[in-house]
Amino acid sequence: MKQLLKQLIRPAVVLFILLSIITGIAYPLTTTVLGKWLLPTQANGSLIEKDGKLIGSALIGQNFTEPKYFWGRPSATGPYPNNAVVSSGSNQGPLNPALAEAVKSRVNTLKVANPDNTLPVPVDLVTASASGLDPHISPAAAAYQASRVAKARGLSVASVQILINENTEGRQWGVFGEPRVNVLKLNIALDKDTEKTLP
């Protein structure tokens, strides 16, 4: 009996140790090294710097509220918007009165910020994404905000639209998803463009 237990336990322990080394050390180490070698920017979080200072990640939205900047999608994360620690959506269904009220409030905020805008409000400017961290908006959502941003910066709408076009990303591999605009990258490009036009 003792001999039988020894025959059963030893292979189980050896297999446990072997798989722990493979899946707990070798695999994570290999993927980390390969990731940093093949895709260093992505492996380090797609971080964005401006003037040598870290200002965000291309993968996580930021809560821009000033009229001179493009605004991203609303975020339902708590206790503040775009909180990467508690990524989540609101979990409110389309028939939920709270969602209807939130959308109505967001539409009003957009209208107050730019009362002369007669374009239809794009849905991604008034609804939160599932993660609450979406860094992108649609080209239509960017175009909707162009007149407000142009007015706040003393630029022409046409020049702001050129920046939107330059910062519009196509479909993933030309097939998946829809064209999109990274809000942080667009706002950085906007700051650079404004600095160039200053005397």
C-alpha positions in Angstrom: 0.0 0.0 0.0 2.8 2.3 1.0 4.6 1.5 -2.3 1.4 2.2 -4.3 0.9 5.6 -2.7 4.6 6.4 -3.4 4.1 5.5 -7.1 1.0 7.7 -7.4 2.2 10.7 -5.4 5.7 11.1 -6.9 4.5 11.6 -10.5 1.8 14.0 -9.3 4.3 16.1 -7.4 6.8 16.1 -10.3 4.1 17.1 -12.7 2.9 19.8 -10.4 6.4 21.3 -10.1 7.1 21.0 -13.8 3.8 22.7 -14.8 4.4 25.4 -12.2 7.8 26.2 -13.7 6.4 26.2 -17.3 3.2 28.2 -16.6 4.3 30.3 -13.7 7.9 31.2 -14.7 8.9 30.2 -18.3 5.7 31.3 -20.1 5.2 34.7 -18.4 9.0 35.5 -18.8 9.0 34.5 -22.5 5.9 36.6 -23.3 7.2 39.6 -21.4 10.6 39.4 -23.1 9.1 38.9 -26.6 6.5 41.6 -26.0 9.1 44.2 -24.9 11.3 43.2 -27.9 8.7 43.0 -30.6 6.2 45.6 -29.4 7.9 47.8 -26.8 5.4 50.6 -26.9 2.4 48.4 -26.5 4.0 46.2 -23.9 4.7 49.3 -21.7 1.0 50.5 -21.9 1.1 52.7 -25.0 2.2 55.6 -22.9 2.2 59.1 -24.3 4.6 61.8 -23.3 4.6 65.5 -24.0 7.7 67.6 -23.5 9.3 64.7 -21.6 6.3 64.4 -19.2 4.0 61.4 -19.1 0.4 62.6 -19.8 -1.5 59.4 -20.4 -2.0 56.2 -22.3 -3.4 55.8 -25.8 -5.5 53.0 -24.4 -7.4 54.8 -21.6 -9.7 57.8 -22.1 -9.3 61.0 -20.2 -11.9 63.4 -18.9 -11.5 66.6 -20.9 -14.0 69.3 -20.0 -12.6 72.6 -21.3 -14.2 74.0 -24.4 -10.9 74.2 -26.2 -10.4 70.4 -26.1 -12.3 67.6 -27.8 -14.3 65.6 -25.2 -14.3 61.8 -25.1 -17.0 59.4 -24.4 -18.8 59.6 -21.1 -17.5 57.2 -18.5 -19.5 55.3 -15.9 -16.6 54.3 -13.7 -16.6 55.5 -10.1 -15.8 57.4 -8.1 -14.6 59.6 -11.0 -14.7 59.2 -14.9 -12.1 57.1 -16.7 -10.9 55.4 -13.5 -8.8 52.5 -14.8 -8.8 50.8 -11.4 -12.6 50.1 -11.6 -13.2 49.7 -15.3 -16.9 49.1 -15.8 -20.1 50.2 -17.6 -23.2 51.5 -16.0 -25.1 48.2 -16.7 -28.2 50.3 -17.5 -30.4 48.7 -20.1 -32.0 50.7 -23.0 -35.4 50.9 -21.1 -33.8 52.2 -17.9 -35.2 55.7 -17.0 -31.8 56.5 -15.4 -30.1 56.0 -18.7 -32.6 58.1 -20.6 -32.0 60.9 -18.0 -28.2 60.6 -18.3 -28.4 60.8 -22.1 -30.7 63.8 -21.9 -28.4 65.6 -19.5 -25.4 64.9 -21.7 -27.2 66.2 -24.8 -28.1 69.4 -22.8 -24.4 69.8 -21.8 -23.3 69.6 -25.4 -26.0 72.1 -26.5 -25.0 74.6 -23.8 -21.3 74.3 -24.7 -22.1 75.0 -28.4 -25.7 76.5 -28.8 -25.1 77.3 -32.5 -24.4 73.7 -33.5 -27.4 72.3 -35.4 -25.8 68.9 -36.3 -27.4 65.8 -34.8 -25.6 64.7 -31.6 -23.6 61.5 -32.2 -24.6 58.6 -29.9 -21.0 58.0 -28.7 -20.9 61.5 -27.1 -23.9 60.7 -24.9 -23.5 57.0 -24.0 -20.7 55.4 -22.0 -18.7 52.4 -23.4 -18.8 49.0 -21.7 -15.4 49.5 -20.1 -15.9 53.2 -19.2 -12.3 53.7 -20.5 -12.7 54.1 -24.3 -10.1 56.5 -25.6 -11.8 56.9 -29.0 -14.7 58.7 -30.5 -16.2 58.4 -33.9 -15.1 60.9 -36.7 -18.7 62.2 -36.5 -18.3 62.9 -32.8 -15.1 64.8 -33.4 -16.7 66.7 -36.3 -19.6 67.6 -34.1 -17.2 69.3 -31.7 -15.1 71.0 -34.3 -16.9 74.4 -34.2 -16.8 74.7 -30.4 -13.1 73.9 -30.3 -12.3 76.2 -33.2 -14.2 79.1 -31.6 -12.5 78.5 -28.2 -9.0 78.6 -29.9 -9.6 81.2 -32.5 -9.0 78.8 -35.3 -11.1 78.1 -38.5 -13.4 75.1 -38.4 -11.6 73.9 -41.6 -8.2 73.8 -39.9 -9.7 71.9 -37.0 -11.3 69.4 -39.4 -8.0 68.9 -41.1 -6.5 67.8 -37.7 -9.5 65.5 -37.2 -8.8 63.9 -40.6 -5.1 63.5 -39.9 -5.8 61.8 -36.6 -8.6 59.5 -37.8 -7.5 55.8 -37.5 -8.9 53.4 -40.1 -10.5 50.0 -39.4 -8.2 47.5 -37.6 -6.2 45.7 -40.3 -8.6 47.4 -42.8 -11.5 45.0 -41.8 -12.5 45.1 -38.1 -14.3 47.9 -36.3 -15.0 51.4 -37.5 -12.9 54.4 -38.2 -12.1 56.2 -34.9 -10.3 59.2 -33.4 -8.1 58.9 -30.3 -9.1 61.9 -28.2 -5.9 62.4 -26.3 -3.7 62.2 -29.5 -6.1 64.7 -31.2 -5.9 67.1 -28.3 -2.1 66.9 -28.3 -2.1 67.6 -32.1 -4.4 70.5 -31.5 -2.1 72.0 -28.8 0.8 71.7 -31.2 -1.1 73.3 -34.0 -2.2 76.2 -31.8 1.3 76.8 -30.6 2.5 77.0 -34.2 0.0 79.7 -35.0 0.8 81.9 -31.9 2.9 85.0 -32.5 
